Amino acid sequence: MIKYVFYPGCSMEGSAKAYYDSLLQIAEPLGITLQEIDDWNCCGATEYVGMNLVPAYSLIARNLALASQQKQGTNAVMAPCSACYLNLAKADYYMAERPTLGEKVNEALAEGGLHYDPGSIEIRHLLDVIYNEIGIEKLKAKVVKPLTGLRVAPYLGCMVPRPDYHNRWSDHEHPVELVEILRAIGAEVVDFPLATTCCGGHMTQIGPETAFELINRLVSSADKHEADIMTTVCPMCQMNLDAYQSEANRHFGTNFHMPIVFFTQLIGLALGITPEKLGFGMELTSAKKALGRIGTEIKQVAAPKAPRKKGEGLPMPPRLLKNAQKQKVEVK
């Protein structure tokens, strides 16, 4: 078993619950042990770093300090969320590269009885762990139900392969890691040239028309290349392409129905785990038709609970809010 200190991030408890559930399901058969950081906090997403570097990196580095304290039998912290992974990696890198910043961050951490020495713990993304630590051959050996006949568009988003501080990725524009993982589980990977382009991030909140343009571009490309389904490694990417797909359709007069799921869900199917345990059915654009191509039936599953009460925090997309308030999601 390979052990990692685990930083889940906020979205895994809400909009990305299918990611969290499917990760927990595939961890044991792949030989991964996860030790969640006790008392972890939000990484600040993308906005906080643009406001004030010292409090932003102090917020992020607090998680690294806790991970460094709590590591037992491992020297690596793993984050499945791309934004969380990038923030942790940036904090570690810039604290070392800019000693003055590092000193100020540690002054802030000291108020809570914490300290972090940059470089004292490795920061890994889940995709990196499965590809480089578990390995393609071991993954292939675990497959009992290959996804033969399922045409998948692999979408990494813009944050995972760049910047690449420790040269973990094969290429910054066209990395092969997700493609090879999908092929290892028997899926047919379609040519998807927009694999590392941006989904718009939080532009859905501050510039919807720009966000809809980016979302439409990605979904239309997957549809053009005759994909049955898109898969991603990032909660923000999944939510934008899934929850706002219908709004982008209305904006452009299109009619795309492209399911967007997490790569861990597809791995789980290939390992023989039932769709219900992997969170299938939580997606707003149903994957039922796509998975029907490989003889997999989706049943009703419990809807994810809304992480905030209506009216609190950032607005949720209408369809996501509506479904989060239901007791069940009916897959049609």
Phi and psi in degrees as a GROMACS rama.xvg file:
@    title "Ramachandran Plot"
@    xaxis  label "Phi"
@    yaxis  label "Psi"
@TYPE xy
-102.56  126.184  ILE-2
-104.044  140.306  LYS-3
-136.337  142.674  TYR-4
-71.9727  132.29  VAL-5
-109.947  121.988  PHE-6
-108.388  103.49  TYR-7
-75.2699  -37.9198  PRO-8
79.8946  161.42  GLY-9
-66.6071  -37.7115  CYS-10
-67.0599  -23.239  SER-11
-66.0164  -17.2599  MET-12
-93.9268  -6.11461  GLU-13
-132.346  -100.049  GLY-14
-64.9268  -24.1268  SER-15
-108.645  31.4434  ALA-16
-60.7702  -32.7605  LYS-17
-63.2101  -33.1703  ALA-18
-65.8596  -46.796  TYR-19
-63.3317  -48.0095  TYR-20
-61.3549  -44.6566  ASP-21
-70.5306  -33.7309  SER-22
-62.0946  -46.3274  LEU-23
-62.3681  -34.0472  LEU-24
-70.3918  -37.1402  GLN-25
-90.3183  -13.1938  ILE-26
-60.1828  -50.8541  ALA-27
-63.4096  -50.7557  GLU-28
-61.6893  -24.9584  PRO-29
-90.2992  -2.96743  LEU-30
80.9297  33.3095  GLY-31
-110.056  128.286  ILE-32
-109.323  129.049  THR-33
-113.15  126.041  LEU-34
-113.276  98.9473  GLN-35
-65.2385  137.941  GLU-36
-63.1145  124.823  ILE-37
-74.948  128.955  ASP-38
69.4607  30.181  ASP-39
-65.1553  158.257  TRP-40
-128.768  168.254  ASN-41
-56.9684  144.516  CYS-42
-82.1558  -6.7894  CYS-43
91.9736  -1.41938  GLY-44
52.7219  -137.084  ALA-45
-103.164  -23.7398  THR-46
-74.2017  -40.3857  GLU-47
-61.3399  -38.0851  TYR-48
-62.4981  -30.4483  VAL-49
-77.7466  -9.42613  GLY-50
-97.2079  -48.6465  MET-51
-160.291  115.656  ASN-52
-65.2984  -42.4948  LEU-53
-63.9671  -53.7963  VAL-54
-64.9707  -32.6483  PRO-55
-63.8581  -50.6116  ALA-56
-73.791  -23.3619  TYR-57
-67.4175  -41.0281  SER-58
-61.285  -44.9633  LEU-59
-69.7428  -46.4292  ILE-60
-65.3694  -22.6864  ALA-61
-58.2112  -39.3013  ARG-62
-66.266  -38.4181  ASN-63
-67.5357  -37.7226  LEU-64
-64.2957  -42.6942  ALA-65
-65.5893  -42.1851  LEU-66
-62.3541  -40.9243  ALA-67
-64.2208  -37.0953  SER-68
-69.9493  -38.0746  GLN-69
-94.4917  -5.16422  GLN-70
-64.2796  131.834  LYS-71
-137.383  107.435  GLN-72
78.4822  16.6184  GLY-73
-151.252  160.359  THR-74
-130.184  29.2456  ASN-75
-140.372  141.087  ALA-76
-109.016  136.021  VAL-77
-115.656  132.86  MET-78
-123.413  125.564  ALA-79
-81.0583  -22.7366  PRO-80
-83.0686  131.137  CYS-81
-64.9589  -41.221  SER-82
-65.4821  -42.3019  ALA-83
-63.3715  -46.3338  CYS-84
-57.2229  -46.8408  TYR-85
-66.343  -40.6038  LEU-86
-64.415  -42.3458  ASN-87
-63.0943  -43.4276  LEU-88
-65.544  -40.334  ALA-89
-64.7377  -44.8641  LYS-90
-60.1067  -44.8027  ALA-91
-61.791  -44.2478  ASP-92
-68.1673  -49.0002  TYR-93
-74.3961  -26.4094  TYR-94
-65.2074  -32.7576  MET-95
-80.8605  -41.8461  ALA-96
-71.6536  -32.2549  GLU-97
-119.133  87.0441  ARG-98
-53.9172  -35.9888  PRO-99
-64.3802  -42.6091  THR-100
-62.2506  -44.0537  LEU-101
-59.1554  -40.4267  GLY-102
-64.9927  -43.1979  GLU-103
-65.6746  -38.4298  LYS-104
-63.8292  -43.9493  VAL-105
-69.1201  -28.0594  ASN-106
-63.0934  -41.9097  GLU-107
-66.9515  -42.474  ALA-108
-64.0339  -33.5639  LEU-109
-61.5495  -28.4474  ALA-110
-63.1168  -22.9434  GLU-111
-107.015  14.8361  GLY-112
74.0885  25.0295  GLY-113
-120.967  161.906  LEU-114
-155.055  143.769  HIS-115
-133.788  125.415  TYR-116
-95.7731  112.433  ASP-117
-56.6023  139.252  PRO-118
89.233  -3.1496  GLY-119
-80.2936  -11.1021  SER-120
-145.482  141.758  ILE-121
-77.3816  147.297  GLU-122
-116.385  120.268  ILE-123
-125.386  144.981  ARG-124
-91.2868  151.992  HIS-125
-56.9328  -40.6677  LEU-126
-59.5459  -42.7829  LEU-127
-61.723  -42.6863  ASP-128
-63.0128  -48.4021  VAL-129
-65.8995  -40.1567  ILE-130
-75.5908  -46.6746  TYR-131
-94.1752  -25.7822  ASN-132
-101.407  -47.9642  GLU-133
-72.7313  -51.7199  ILE-134
92.9957  150.217  GLY-135
-63.2437  -41.2543  ILE-136
-66.0305  -41.3248  GLU-137
-67.3193  -38.1329  LYS-138
-62.4283  -46.6112  LEU-139
-57.0142  -40.3023  LYS-140
-65.5607  -22.6336  ALA-141
-88.9478  -10.9622  LYS-142
-72.705  125.5  VAL-143
-116.707  -15.2946  VAL-144
-139.635  77.7988  LYS-145
-59.2509  146.696  PRO-146
-87.2074  47.36  LEU-147
-61.5843  126.044  THR-148
96.4369  -8.28292  GLY-149
-90.7314  118.173  LEU-150
-90.7153  117.366  ARG-151
-119.452  133.682  VAL-152
-96.5413  117.73  ALA-153
-85.3175  118.512  PRO-154
-122.218  113.032  TYR-155
-89.5694  -29.3184  LEU-156
82.5581  177.647  GLY-157
-89.7339  -13.3295  CYS-158
-92.2919  -24.9592  MET-159
-70.5745  -52.0789  VAL-160
-84.7587  -2.09321  PRO-161
-155.226  140.129  ARG-162
-70.1571  149.922  PRO-163
-110.596  87.4447  ASP-164
-67.4319  -27.0693  TYR-165
-121.346  20.4953  HIS-166
53.0363  49.8681  ASN-167
-88.8886  -20.4738  ARG-168
-107.311  149.303  TRP-169
-67.9916  -32.4685  SER-170
-161.636  145.494  ASP-171
-80.7964  -25.382  HIS-172
-100.784  -39.1961  GLU-173
-133.405  64.3284  HIS-174
-67.3732  148.942  PRO-175
-100.233  -7.20361  VAL-176
-56.4479  -51.7172  GLU-177
-67.1735  -38.282  LEU-178
-59.307  -47.315  VAL-179
-68.7844  -33.6777  GLU-180
-64.5249  -44.0095  ILE-181
-64.776  -39.0046  LEU-182
-67.5715  -34.7643  ARG-183
-63.7289  -28.8948  ALA-184
-95.6324  10.7312  ILE-185
93.8114  0.858414  GLY-186
-75.8385  155.512  ALA-187
-94.4126  112.272  GLU-188
-87.7747  121.985  VAL-189
-84.1064  156.407  VAL-190
-66.8814  118.629  ASP-191
-132.874  89.6118  PHE-192
-68.4044  -12.0697  PRO-193
-99.1741  24.3086  LEU-194
-58.3076  -29.6176  ALA-195
-116.426  18.9861  THR-196
-85.2096  160.268  THR-197
-77.4267  142.506  CYS-198
-86.9442  -8.59953  CYS-199
109.656  -15.6195  GLY-200
53.1405  -128.696  GLY-201
-86.7953  14.8063  HIS-202
-63.4768  -21.0019  MET-203
-60.7366  -24.4395  THR-204
-93.5844  -27.7905  GLN-205
-115.923  -16.8832  ILE-206
-154.303  70.0794  GLY-207
-53.38  -40.2556  PRO-208
-63.1049  -39.3592  GLU-209
-64.9054  -42.7532  THR-210
-61.8935  -44.7209  ALA-211
-62.4015  -35.3427  PHE-212
-62.5826  -45.3586  GLU-213
-68.2408  -41.7328  LEU-214
-64.1529  -46.8706  ILE-215
-61.1604  -38.7296  ASN-216
-61.2891  -44.0702  ARG-217
-68.6403  -48.7192  LEU-218
-66.5755  -41.1326  VAL-219
-65.0567  -34.0904  SER-220
-67.0225  -42.821  SER-221
-62.164  -41.4209  ALA-222
-66.2407  -41.1483  ASP-223
-60.6197  -35.2867  LYS-224
-89.5285  13.2481  HIS-225
62.0194  39.0645  GLU-226
-76.3226  143.779  ALA-227
-82.4745  -27.8865  ASP-228
-158.393  150.875  ILE-229
-108.79  146.154  MET-230
-129.782  146.129  THR-231
-137.381  169.777  THR-232
-116.364  9.48289  VAL-233
-130.793  126.164  CYS-234
-59.735  -40.1919  PRO-235
-64.5483  -43.8905  MET-236
-61.1268  -45.3629  CYS-237
-61.5353  -45.4733  GLN-238
-65.2198  -44.5578  MET-239
-61.2595  -48.9323  ASN-240
-72.3401  -28.5429  LEU-241
-87.7538  -57.3899  ASP-242
-70.127  -29.3102  ALA-243
-104.375  4.59921  TYR-244
-62.4637  -41.3185  GLN-245
-67.1863  -36.0782  SER-246
-69.1821  -37.9611  GLU-247
-64.4575  -37.2555  ALA-248
-60.4354  -44.8111  ASN-249
-64.9767  -38.4346  ARG-250
-65.3062  -39.0054  HIS-251
-103.985  -3.17541  PHE-252
71.628  27.0869  GLY-253
-98.4814  177.103  THR-254
-142.358  49.0384  ASN-255
-78.5473  143.641  PHE-256
-134.375  67.0392  HIS-257
-97.6696  115.045  MET-258
-67.6647  139.815  PRO-259
-122.369  113.127  ILE-260
-127.265  169.209  VAL-261
-87.4627  148.012  PHE-262
-63.3412  -27.1225  PHE-263
-67.2336  -30.0923  THR-264
-67.0994  -41.5662  GLN-265
-69.2445  -38.5291  LEU-266
-60.0419  -44.3408  ILE-267
-59.279  -41.7213  GLY-268
-59.4741  -44.421  LEU-269
-65.7089  -26.9401  ALA-270
-82.7419  -2.07758  LEU-271
90.8785  13.694  GLY-272
-83.8683  141.435  ILE-273
-68.1461  148.556  THR-274
-57.4994  -35.556  PRO-275
-61.4581  -40.9998  GLU-276
-70.6141  -20.161  LYS-277
-94.9686  -0.170786  LEU-278
87.144  9.95673  GLY-279
-66.7915  139.727  PHE-280
107.263  -18.2902  GLY-281
-80.6795  -21.8156  MET-282
-66.0059  146.388  GLU-283
-80.6873  -36.877  LEU-284
-91.5244  105.307  THR-285
-57.6544  138.105  SER-286
-93.9569  7.47443  ALA-287
-58.8957  -47.868  LYS-288
-64.9811  -42.6704  LYS-289
-62.4834  -47.4317  ALA-290
-72.3337  -22.2465  LEU-291
-62.3066  -23.9656  GLY-292
-65.4111  -23.5537  ARG-293
-112.613  18.6966  ILE-294
74.467  25.0389  GLY-295
-108.899  126.143  THR-296
-103.187  134.883  GLU-297
-97.9072  131.094  ILE-298
-105.272  172.755  LYS-299
-66.5108  139.978  GLN-300
-132  162.614  VAL-301
-66.3447  138.871  ALA-302
-74.2686  146.944  ALA-303
-66.3153  141.011  PRO-304
-75.0409  145.763  LYS-305
-65.9171  130.31  ALA-306
-70.1735  -19.6996  PRO-307
-134.149  156.416  ARG-308
-71.0524  152.979  LYS-309
-57.3101  131.476  LYS-310
96.9762  -8.39236  GLY-311
-103.629  140.36  GLU-312
67.9231  -159.177  GLY-313
-67.3048  143.129  LEU-314
-66.1355  140.583  PRO-315
-90.8589  149.948  MET-316
-58.8886  141.145  PRO-317
-50.1969  -44.9266  PRO-318
-68.7142  -37.6734  ARG-319
-67.5045  -41.5874  LEU-320
-63.8578  -44.5069  LEU-321
-60.9842  -44.529  LYS-322
-71.8979  -33.0357  ASN-323
-67.5841  -22.8247  ALA-324
-87.9224  -9.15843  GLN-325
-83.3964  160.085  LYS-326
-81.3395  -32.2672  GLN-327
-134.938  155.164  LYS-328
-108.401  123.587  VAL-329
-93.015  118.83  GLU-330
-88.8543  121.793  VAL-331
